[in-house]
Amino acid sequence: MFVKDVVVQNQVGLHARPATFFIQKANEFKSSIWIEKEERRVNAKSLLGILSLGIVGGTSIRIIADGVDEQDAVGGLVDLVESGFGDAN
C-alpha cells in the first residue's frame, strides 16, 4: 500500500470535469485506488464517489493505492492534482 497527501490546487476543486480527468488517469493503473477526505474514503475510479466528497480548491486529500503499480498510480495522480488539471483558475 502506498499513500500520499496532496492539496487540490484548482479553484473549483474535484468537480465534474477535473474528476473525470482524475478517473481516466486512475483507470490507467491496475492497483485499487482510493481518495480520502477527512475520514471518508471512496473508490478513485468512481465519479459518484469522488463527487460525493465535495472536494473544493485548497482541500487536502489523501490518495491511497494498493497493487502492483501502486507507487506509479499515486505519483501520477498527485502530479495531476498538483498541476491543477491543466486549469488556469
DSSP file (Angstrom, degrees, kcal/mol; ACC not computed):
  #  RESIDUE AA STRUCTURE BP1 BP2  ACC     N-H-->O    O-->H-N    N-H-->O    O-->H-N    TCO  KAPPA ALPHA  PHI   PSI    X-CA   Y-CA   Z-CA
    1    1 A M              0   0    0      0, 0.0     2,-0.4     0, 0.0    65,-0.2   0.000 360.0 360.0 360.0 136.7    0.0    0.0    0.0
    2    2 A F  E     -A   65   0A   0     63,-2.8    63,-2.5    68,-0.1     2,-0.4  -0.990 360.0-175.3-128.9 134.2    1.3    3.5   -0.9
    3    3 A V  E     +A   64   0A   0     -2,-0.4     2,-0.3    61,-0.2    61,-0.2  -0.971   7.8 171.1-133.9 141.1   -0.2    6.7    0.4
    4    4 A K  E     -A   63   0A   0     59,-2.0    59,-3.0    -2,-0.4     2,-0.3  -0.977  22.9-137.8-150.2 140.3    0.4   10.4   -0.2
    5    5 A D  E     +A   62   0A   0     -2,-0.3     2,-0.3    57,-0.2    57,-0.2  -0.726  26.3 174.7 -93.9 146.1   -1.4   13.6    0.8
    6    6 A V  E     -A   61   0A   0     55,-2.7    55,-3.2    -2,-0.3     2,-0.5  -0.992  28.2-127.0-149.2 149.2   -1.9   16.4   -1.7
    7    7 A V  E     -A   60   0A   0     -2,-0.3     2,-0.3    53,-0.2    53,-0.2  -0.870  30.9-118.3-100.3 129.8   -3.7   19.8   -1.7
    8    8 A V        -     0   0    0     51,-2.9    50,-3.0    -2,-0.5    51,-0.2  -0.522  29.5-168.9 -67.8 122.8   -6.2   20.4   -4.6
    9    9 A Q        +     0   0    0     72,-0.9    -1,-0.2    -2,-0.3    73,-0.1   0.829  54.0  85.4 -88.2 -35.7   -4.8   23.4   -6.5
   10   10 A N  S >  S-     0   0    0     71,-0.3     3,-0.8     1,-0.1    48,-0.2  -0.407  78.3-125.6 -76.3 149.4   -7.6   24.4   -8.8
   11   11 A Q  T 3  S+     0   0    0     78,-0.3    46,-1.4     1,-0.3    -1,-0.1   0.865 105.8  50.3 -62.3 -41.5  -10.3   26.7   -7.5
   12   12 A V  T 3  S-     0   0    0      1,-0.2    -1,-0.3    44,-0.2     2,-0.1   0.652  98.0-151.2 -76.9 -12.8  -13.3   24.6   -8.4
   13   13 A G    <   -     0   0    0     -3,-0.8     2,-1.1    43,-0.2    43,-0.3  -0.460  50.8 -22.7  81.5-152.2  -11.8   21.5   -6.8
   14   14 A L  S    S+     0   0    0     41,-1.7    41,-0.4    -2,-0.1    40,-0.2  -0.598  90.1 137.4-101.2  71.8  -12.6   18.0   -7.9
   15   15 A H     >  -     0   0    0     -2,-1.1     4,-3.5    39,-0.1     5,-0.4  -0.333  68.5 -52.5-106.4-168.1  -15.9   18.5   -9.6
   16   16 A A  H  > S+     0   0    0      1,-0.2     4,-1.9     2,-0.2     5,-0.1   0.761 130.0  34.1 -40.3 -61.9  -17.3   17.1  -12.9
   17   17 A R  H  > S+     0   0    0      2,-0.2     4,-1.9     1,-0.2    -1,-0.2   0.963 124.5  40.8 -68.2 -51.7  -14.6   17.9  -15.4
   18   18 A P  H  > S+     0   0    0      0, 0.0     4,-2.4     0, 0.0    -1,-0.2   0.880 114.0  54.7 -63.7 -34.0  -11.5   17.5  -13.2
   19   19 A A  H  X S+     0   0    0     -4,-3.5     4,-2.5     1,-0.2    -2,-0.2   0.885 106.0  52.7 -64.2 -36.7  -13.0   14.5  -11.5
   20   20 A T  H  X S+     0   0    0     -4,-1.9     4,-2.4    -5,-0.4    -1,-0.2   0.920 109.6  47.9 -63.4 -43.9  -13.4   12.9  -15.0
   21   21 A F  H  X S+     0   0    0     -4,-1.9     4,-2.2     1,-0.2    -2,-0.2   0.913 111.5  51.7 -61.0 -41.8   -9.7   13.6  -15.8
   22   22 A F  H  X S+     0   0    0     -4,-2.4     4,-2.7     1,-0.2    -2,-0.2   0.923 110.8  46.8 -60.5 -46.3   -8.8   12.1  -12.4
   23   23 A I  H  X S+     0   0    0     -4,-2.5     4,-2.4     2,-0.2    -1,-0.2   0.899 109.8  53.2 -65.0 -42.1  -10.8    8.9  -13.0
   24   24 A Q  H  < S+     0   0    0     -4,-2.4     4,-0.3     1,-0.2    -1,-0.2   0.920 112.6  45.2 -59.3 -42.8   -9.4    8.5  -16.5
   25   25 A K  H >< S+     0   0    0     -4,-2.2     3,-1.6     1,-0.2     4,-0.3   0.924 111.4  52.3 -65.9 -44.5   -5.9    8.7  -15.0
   26   26 A A  H >< S+     0   0    0     -4,-2.7     3,-1.6     1,-0.3    -2,-0.2   0.861 103.2  59.2 -60.0 -36.2   -6.8    6.3  -12.2
   27   27 A N  T 3< S+     0   0    0     -4,-2.4    -1,-0.3     1,-0.3    -2,-0.2   0.577  89.0  72.9 -72.6  -8.6   -8.1    3.8  -14.7
   28   28 A E  T <  S+     0   0    0     -3,-1.6     2,-0.3    -4,-0.3    -1,-0.3   0.625  92.6  70.9 -74.8 -12.5   -4.7    3.6  -16.4
   29   29 A F  S <  S-     0   0    0     -3,-1.6     4,-0.1    -4,-0.3    41,-0.0  -0.776  70.8-145.9-111.8 150.8   -3.4    1.7  -13.3
   30   30 A K  S    S+     0   0    0     -2,-0.3    -1,-0.1     2,-0.1     3,-0.1   0.739  71.3  98.4 -82.0 -24.9   -4.2   -1.9  -12.2
   31   31 A S  S    S-     0   0    0      1,-0.1     2,-0.4    36,-0.1    36,-0.2  -0.150  84.1-106.7 -62.9 155.5   -4.0   -1.0   -8.5
   32   32 A S  E     -B   66   0A   0     34,-2.4    34,-2.4    11,-0.0     2,-0.4  -0.718  44.6-164.5 -76.6 133.9   -7.0   -0.4   -6.3
   33   33 A I  E     -B   65   0A   0     -2,-0.4    11,-2.5    32,-0.2    12,-0.4  -0.975  12.1-178.4-130.8 137.7   -7.1    3.3   -5.7
   34   34 A W  E     -BC  64  43A   0     30,-3.0    30,-2.6    -2,-0.4     2,-0.4  -0.936  18.1-144.3-130.5 154.7   -9.0    5.4   -3.1
   35   35 A I  E     -BC  63  42A   0      7,-2.4     7,-2.6    -2,-0.3     2,-0.4  -0.968  17.6-162.8-114.0 136.3   -9.3    9.1   -2.2
   36   36 A E  E     -BC  62  41A   0     26,-2.6    26,-2.6    -2,-0.4     2,-0.4  -0.980  11.2-179.2-122.1 130.5   -9.7   10.0    1.4
   37   37 A K  E >  S- C   0  40A   0      3,-2.3     3,-2.3    -2,-0.4     2,-0.3  -0.990  71.3 -41.7-126.9 120.9  -11.0   13.4    2.6
   38   38 A E  T 3  S-     0   0    0     -2,-0.4    24,-0.0    22,-0.4    -2,-0.0  -0.468 126.7 -25.4  55.1-119.6  -11.1   13.7    6.4
   39   39 A E  T 3  S+     0   0    0     -2,-0.3     2,-0.4    -3,-0.1    -1,-0.3   0.376 116.5  99.4-104.3   5.6  -12.5   10.3    7.5
   40   40 A R  E <   -C   37   0A   0     -3,-2.3    -3,-2.3    13,-0.1     2,-0.4  -0.780  50.3-169.1 -97.0 135.1  -14.3    9.4    4.3
   41   41 A R  E     +C   36   0A   0     -2,-0.4     2,-0.3    -5,-0.2    -5,-0.2  -0.983   7.9 176.1-124.7 131.6  -12.8    7.1    1.7
   42   42 A V  E     -C   35   0A   0     -7,-2.6    -7,-2.4    -2,-0.4     2,-0.3  -0.912  40.8 -90.9-131.0 159.7  -14.1    6.5   -1.8
   43   43 A N  E >   -C   34   0A   0     -2,-0.3     3,-1.7    -9,-0.2    -9,-0.3  -0.548  30.2-145.4 -67.4 124.0  -13.1    4.5   -4.9
   44   44 A A  T 3  S+     0   0    0    -11,-2.5   -18,-0.2    -2,-0.3   -10,-0.2   0.525  97.9  60.2 -72.5  -4.6  -11.0    6.8   -7.0
   45   45 A K  T 3  S+     0   0    0    -12,-0.4     2,-0.5   -19,-0.1    -1,-0.3   0.237  88.5  88.5-103.6  11.9  -12.4    5.2  -10.1
   46   46 A S    <>  -     0   0    0     -3,-1.7     4,-2.5     1,-0.2     5,-0.2  -0.944  58.4-162.5-116.3 115.6  -16.0    6.2   -9.2
   47   47 A L  H  > S+     0   0    0     -2,-0.5     4,-2.8     1,-0.2     5,-0.2   0.936  95.2  47.8 -60.2 -48.0  -17.3    9.5  -10.4
   48   48 A L  H  > S+     0   0    0      1,-0.2     4,-2.0     2,-0.2    -1,-0.2   0.891 111.0  52.2 -62.1 -38.5  -20.2    9.5   -7.9
   49   49 A G  H  > S+     0   0    0      2,-0.2     4,-0.6     1,-0.2    -1,-0.2   0.944 112.6  44.0 -61.1 -48.5  -17.8    8.5   -5.1
   50   50 A I  H >< S+     0   0    0     -4,-2.5     3,-1.3    -7,-0.3     4,-0.5   0.934 113.9  49.4 -63.9 -46.7  -15.5   11.4   -5.9
   51   51 A L  H >< S+     0   0    0     -4,-2.8     3,-1.3     1,-0.3    -1,-0.2   0.842 102.2  63.8 -62.3 -32.3  -18.2   13.9   -6.3
   52   52 A S  H 3< S+     0   0    0     -4,-2.0    -1,-0.3     1,-0.3    -2,-0.2   0.710  92.4  64.2 -66.5 -18.7  -19.8   12.8   -3.0
   53   53 A L  T << S-     0   0    0     -3,-1.3    -1,-0.3    -4,-0.6    -2,-0.2   0.721  95.1-142.7 -76.6 -20.2  -16.7   14.1   -1.2
   54   54 A G    <   -     0   0    0     -3,-1.3     2,-0.5    -4,-0.5    -3,-0.1   0.935  24.8-171.1  60.1  48.6  -17.4   17.7   -2.2
   55   55 A I        -     0   0    0     -5,-0.5   -41,-1.7   -41,-0.4     2,-0.2  -0.622   4.2-175.3 -80.3 120.9  -13.7   18.5   -2.7
   56   56 A V    >   -     0   0    0     -2,-0.5     3,-1.8   -43,-0.3   -48,-0.2  -0.672  39.0 -69.7-109.8 167.1  -13.1   22.2   -3.2
   57   57 A G  T 3  S+     0   0    0    -46,-1.4   -48,-0.2     1,-0.2    -1,-0.1  -0.250 120.3  27.7 -55.5 139.9   -9.9   24.1   -4.1
   58   58 A G  T 3  S+     0   0    0    -50,-3.0     2,-0.3     1,-0.3    -1,-0.2   0.365  88.5 134.7  88.4  -4.0   -7.4   24.2   -1.2
   59   59 A T    <   -     0   0    0     -3,-1.8   -51,-2.9   -51,-0.2     2,-0.5  -0.585  53.0-133.0 -79.8 137.3   -8.7   20.9    0.3
   60   60 A S  E     +A    7   0A   0     -2,-0.3   -22,-0.4   -53,-0.2     2,-0.3  -0.792  30.3 179.3 -88.9 128.6   -6.1   18.3    1.4
   61   61 A I  E     -A    6   0A   0    -55,-3.2   -55,-2.7    -2,-0.5     2,-0.5  -0.869  23.0-133.1-124.8 161.1   -6.9   14.8    0.2
   62   62 A R  E     -AB   5  36A   0    -26,-2.6   -26,-2.6    -2,-0.3     2,-0.5  -0.963  12.8-154.9-115.4 130.2   -5.1   11.5    0.6
   63   63 A I  E     -AB   4  35A   0    -59,-3.0   -59,-2.0    -2,-0.5     2,-0.4  -0.925  15.2-174.0-106.7 126.3   -4.5    9.3   -2.4
   64   64 A I  E     +AB   3  34A   0    -30,-2.6   -30,-3.0    -2,-0.5     2,-0.4  -0.965   5.1 179.0-124.5 132.4   -4.1    5.6   -1.5
   65   65 A A  E     -AB   2  33A   0    -63,-2.5   -63,-2.8    -2,-0.4     2,-0.4  -0.987   8.6-172.9-134.4 147.0   -3.2    2.8   -3.9
   66   66 A D  E     + B   0  32A   0    -34,-2.4   -34,-2.4    -2,-0.4     2,-0.3  -0.947  46.3  57.8-140.0 115.8   -2.7   -0.9   -3.3
   67   67 A G  S >  S-     0   0    0     -2,-0.4     3,-1.4   -36,-0.2     4,-0.2  -0.966  95.5 -46.4 156.0-169.9   -1.4   -3.2   -6.1
   68   68 A V  T 3  S+     0   0    0     -2,-0.3     3,-0.2     1,-0.3    -1,-0.1   0.792 134.0  31.1 -65.3 -30.8    1.4   -3.9   -8.5
   69   69 A D  T 3> S+     0   0    0      1,-0.1     4,-2.6     2,-0.1    -1,-0.3  -0.076  79.1 130.7-117.8  33.7    1.7   -0.3   -9.7
   70   70 A E  H <> S+     0   0    0     -3,-1.4     4,-2.5     1,-0.2     5,-0.2   0.865  72.5  48.1 -59.6 -41.6    0.7    1.5   -6.5
   71   71 A Q  H  > S+     0   0    0     -4,-0.2     4,-2.5     1,-0.2    -1,-0.2   0.916 114.0  46.6 -67.8 -41.4    3.6    3.9   -6.4
   72   72 A D  H  > S+     0   0    0      2,-0.2     4,-2.7     1,-0.2     5,-0.2   0.893 112.6  51.8 -64.4 -39.3    3.2    4.9  -10.1
   73   73 A A  H  X S+     0   0    0     -4,-2.6     4,-2.3     2,-0.2     5,-0.2   0.952 113.2  42.1 -63.0 -50.8   -0.6    5.3   -9.5
   74   74 A V  H  X S+     0   0    0     -4,-2.5     4,-2.6     1,-0.2     5,-0.2   0.925 115.9  50.3 -64.0 -43.8   -0.2    7.6   -6.5
   75   75 A G  H  X S+     0   0    0     -4,-2.5     4,-2.3    -5,-0.2    -2,-0.2   0.922 111.9  47.1 -59.7 -46.1    2.6    9.6   -8.2
   76   76 A G  H  X S+     0   0    0     -4,-2.7     4,-1.8     1,-0.2    -1,-0.2   0.888 114.8  45.7 -64.2 -40.6    0.7   10.1  -11.4
   77   77 A L  H  X S+     0   0    0     -4,-2.3     4,-2.4    -5,-0.2    -2,-0.2   0.871 111.4  51.5 -73.3 -37.0   -2.5   11.2   -9.6
   78   78 A V  H  X S+     0   0    0     -4,-2.6     4,-2.9    -5,-0.2     5,-0.2   0.925 109.7  51.1 -63.0 -43.8   -0.6   13.5   -7.3
   79   79 A D  H  X S+     0   0    0     -4,-2.3     4,-1.6    -5,-0.2    -2,-0.2   0.908 110.1  49.9 -59.1 -42.2    1.1   15.1  -10.3
   80   80 A L  H  <>S+     0   0    0     -4,-1.8     5,-1.7     2,-0.2     4,-0.3   0.925 112.9  45.4 -63.2 -45.3   -2.4   15.6  -11.9
   81   81 A V  H ><5S+     0   0    0     -4,-2.4     3,-1.5     1,-0.2   -72,-0.9   0.926 112.7  50.6 -64.6 -44.7   -3.8   17.2   -8.8
   82   82 A E  H 3<5S+     0   0    0     -4,-2.9    -1,-0.2     1,-0.3    -2,-0.2   0.781 103.2  60.4 -65.9 -26.0   -0.8   19.5   -8.3
   83   83 A S  T ><5S-     0   0    0     -4,-1.6     3,-0.7    -5,-0.2    -1,-0.3   0.597 111.6-120.7 -75.5  -9.1   -1.0   20.6  -12.0
   84   84 A G  G X 5 -     0   0    0     -3,-1.5     3,-1.9    -4,-0.3    -3,-0.2   0.712  56.3 -76.9  74.2  20.2   -4.5   22.0  -11.3
   85   85 A F  G 3 <S-     0   0    0     -5,-1.7    -1,-0.2     1,-0.3     3,-0.1   0.779  84.0 -64.2  60.4  27.5   -5.8   19.6  -14.0
   86   86 A G  G <  S+     0   0    0     -3,-0.7     2,-0.4     1,-0.3    -1,-0.3   0.658 100.3 146.4  71.7  14.7   -4.5   22.0  -16.6
   87   87 A D    <   -     0   0    0     -3,-1.9    -1,-0.3    -4,-0.1   -76,-0.0  -0.698  46.3-153.0 -88.6 133.0   -6.9   24.6  -15.3
   88   88 A A              0   0    0     -2,-0.4    -1,-0.1     1,-0.2    -3,-0.1   0.629 360.0 360.0 -77.8 -12.9   -5.8   28.2  -15.4
   89   89 A N              0   0    0     -5,-0.2   -78,-0.3     0, 0.0    -1,-0.2   0.484 360.0 360.0 -76.1 360.0   -8.1   29.1  -12.5
